[in-house]
Amino acid sequence: MKLWKKVILGVVGIGIVYVGVVFGFMYSGARSVPAPNPDTILILGSKVIDDPARPMPVLRERLDAAIPFIEKHDTAKVVVSGGQGEDESASEASVMKAYLVAHGVAASRIAVEDTSMRTEENLANSKAEFELGKTVIVTSDYHLYRALMLAGRQNIDATGLPAKTQTGALFKGVPREILSISYAWVFDR
């Protein structure tokens, strides 16, 4: 076999092993169990669409996973975190709050952090604005490993509540998350 073929096969093999390792970490996050009696339930934002804005399926899955947990833990503060992208007609956090209120969560329980544009900022800005205490982070199952890793780096006492991804969003979200985890391992400190 020619040298260049061996090099290509070697690089492809290393890539496959690396993706497998990342999948293992993602799977561990997806199996997280939230701590009992949290002080804060922190729901991470995701894209909103239309005008008036409404949550896309990934965000709706996160919110729908959070609602029964919020109802069960009626003394926990709820923080919704997500800014407004250039292609969004409202902040993710404002849409999240409206959705939760429409589904029976008291508006007075919900604190809004609406400046964050990425996961690391969701956590840092929420920590800076609110006394989080023992926190349960609610996000997509495939995203939870990175969210908890970044929370740990910011000394946030956090466990996770994974929102099961039912949609075709896995085909877009998982490859993006593989890249995001790789970036976070190196740069998000």
C-alpha positions as CSV (number, residue, x, y, z in Angstrom):
1,M,0.0,0.0,0.0
2,K,1.3,3.4,-0.8
3,L,2.3,5.8,1.9
4,W,-0.4,8.4,1.2
5,K,-3.1,5.7,1.4
6,K,-1.7,4.6,4.8
7,V,-1.7,8.3,6.0
8,I,-5.3,8.8,4.8
9,L,-6.5,5.6,6.5
10,G,-4.6,6.5,9.7
11,V,-6.2,10.0,9.8
12,V,-9.7,8.6,9.1
13,G,-9.1,5.9,11.8
14,I,-8.1,8.5,14.4
15,G,-11.1,10.6,13.4
16,I,-13.5,7.7,13.9
17,V,-12.0,6.9,17.3
18,Y,-12.1,10.6,18.4
19,V,-15.8,10.9,17.4
20,G,-16.5,7.7,19.4
21,V,-14.8,9.1,22.5
22,V,-16.9,12.4,22.1
23,F,-20.1,10.3,21.7
24,G,-19.2,8.5,24.9
25,F,-19.0,11.8,26.8
26,M,-22.2,13.0,25.2
27,Y,-23.9,9.8,26.3
28,S,-22.7,10.2,29.8
29,G,-24.3,13.7,29.9
30,A,-27.5,12.4,28.4
31,R,-27.8,10.0,31.4
32,S,-27.6,12.7,34.0
33,V,-29.9,12.7,36.9
34,P,-31.0,16.0,38.5
35,A,-30.2,16.6,42.2
36,P,-33.2,16.7,44.5
37,N,-34.3,20.0,46.1
38,P,-32.5,22.4,43.7
39,D,-32.3,26.1,44.5
40,T,-32.4,27.0,40.8
41,I,-33.6,25.4,37.6
42,L,-31.6,26.9,34.8
43,I,-33.1,26.4,31.3
44,L,-30.7,27.1,28.4
45,G,-32.0,28.8,25.3
46,S,-32.0,27.7,21.8
47,K,-33.3,29.2,18.5
48,V,-36.6,31.0,18.2
49,I,-38.4,31.7,15.0
50,D,-41.2,33.8,13.5
51,D,-42.6,37.2,14.5
52,P,-44.1,37.0,17.1
53,A,-41.4,34.6,18.2
54,R,-42.0,31.0,19.1
55,P,-39.7,28.3,20.2
56,M,-38.3,25.9,17.7
57,P,-38.7,22.1,18.5
58,V,-35.4,21.8,20.3
59,L,-36.2,24.7,22.7
60,R,-39.8,23.4,23.1
61,E,-38.4,20.0,24.1
62,R,-36.2,21.7,26.8
63,L,-39.2,23.7,28.1
64,D,-41.5,20.7,28.1
65,A,-38.9,18.6,30.0
66,A,-38.5,21.4,32.6
67,I,-42.2,22.0,33.3
68,P,-42.9,18.9,35.3
69,F,-39.6,19.3,37.2
70,I,-40.6,23.0,38.0
71,E,-44.0,21.9,39.2
72,K,-42.4,19.2,41.5
73,H,-39.9,21.7,42.9
74,D,-42.1,24.6,43.8
75,T,-39.5,26.4,45.9
76,A,-36.8,26.5,43.3
77,K,-36.2,29.7,41.3
78,V,-36.4,29.3,37.5
79,V,-33.9,31.1,35.3
80,V,-34.3,31.2,31.5
81,S,-31.2,32.1,29.7
82,G,-30.8,33.2,26.0
83,G,-30.2,36.3,24.1
84,Q,-31.5,37.5,20.8
85,G,-29.7,36.5,17.6
86,E,-29.7,38.7,14.5
87,D,-32.3,36.5,12.9
88,E,-34.6,36.3,15.9
89,S,-37.5,38.7,16.5
90,A,-37.2,38.4,20.4
91,S,-34.8,37.1,22.9
92,E,-34.8,33.4,23.6
93,A,-35.3,34.0,27.3
94,S,-38.4,36.2,26.7
95,V,-40.0,33.5,24.5
96,M,-39.1,30.8,27.1
97,K,-40.7,32.8,29.9
98,A,-43.9,33.4,27.9
99,Y,-44.0,29.6,27.0
100,L,-43.6,28.6,30.7
101,V,-46.3,31.1,31.8
102,A,-48.7,29.8,29.1
103,H,-48.1,26.3,30.6
104,G,-48.9,27.3,34.2
105,V,-45.6,28.4,35.7
106,A,-46.0,31.6,37.7
107,A,-44.3,34.5,36.1
108,S,-43.0,35.6,39.5
109,R,-40.9,32.5,39.7
110,I,-39.1,33.1,36.4
111,A,-35.9,35.2,36.2
112,V,-34.7,36.3,32.8
113,E,-31.1,36.4,31.5
114,D,-31.4,37.7,28.0
115,T,-27.9,38.7,26.9
116,S,-26.1,35.3,26.3
117,M,-25.3,34.1,22.8
118,R,-23.5,30.8,23.7
119,T,-23.5,28.2,26.4
120,E,-20.5,29.5,28.3
121,E,-22.2,32.9,28.4
122,N,-25.5,31.4,29.5
123,L,-23.8,30.1,32.6
124,A,-21.5,33.0,33.3
125,N,-24.2,35.6,32.9
126,S,-26.7,33.7,35.0
127,K,-24.2,33.2,37.7
128,A,-23.3,36.9,37.7
129,E,-26.9,38.0,37.8
130,F,-28.5,35.5,40.2
131,E,-27.6,33.6,43.3
132,L,-27.9,30.1,41.8
133,G,-27.0,27.8,44.7
134,K,-27.6,24.2,43.9
135,T,-28.6,24.3,40.2
136,V,-30.3,21.9,37.8
137,I,-29.4,22.7,34.2
138,V,-32.1,21.8,31.7
139,T,-30.9,21.4,28.1
140,S,-31.0,18.9,25.2
141,D,-29.7,15.4,26.0
142,Y,-26.8,15.7,23.5
143,H,-25.8,19.1,24.9
144,L,-25.8,18.3,28.6
145,Y,-22.3,17.0,28.9
146,R,-20.8,20.3,27.7
147,A,-23.2,22.4,29.7
148,L,-22.2,20.6,32.9
149,M,-18.5,20.7,32.1
150,L,-18.6,24.4,31.5
151,A,-20.7,24.9,34.7
152,G,-18.0,23.0,36.7
153,R,-15.3,25.2,35.3
154,Q,-17.3,28.2,36.6
155,N,-17.8,26.7,40.0
156,I,-21.5,26.3,39.6
157,D,-22.9,23.5,41.7
158,A,-24.9,21.8,38.9
159,T,-26.5,18.6,37.9
160,G,-28.5,18.1,34.7
161,L,-32.0,17.3,33.5
162,P,-31.7,16.1,29.9
163,A,-34.5,16.9,27.5
164,K,-34.9,14.0,25.1
165,T,-34.4,15.1,21.6
166,Q,-37.3,13.7,19.5
167,T,-36.8,15.7,16.4
168,G,-34.6,15.5,13.3
169,A,-32.5,18.1,15.1
170,L,-30.1,15.4,16.1
171,F,-28.7,15.3,12.5
172,K,-27.7,19.0,12.8
173,G,-27.2,19.2,16.5
174,V,-24.9,16.3,17.2
175,P,-22.2,17.1,14.6
176,R,-22.3,20.7,15.8
177,E,-22.0,19.5,19.4
178,I,-19.0,17.3,18.6
179,L,-17.2,20.4,17.3
180,S,-18.4,22.5,20.2
181,I,-17.2,20.0,22.8
182,S,-13.8,19.9,21.0
183,Y,-13.7,23.7,21.1
184,A,-14.7,23.7,24.8
185,W,-12.1,21.2,25.8
186,V,-9.4,23.6,24.4
187,F,-10.7,27.1,24.6
188,D,-13.6,27.5,27.1
189,R,-11.9,27.9,30.4
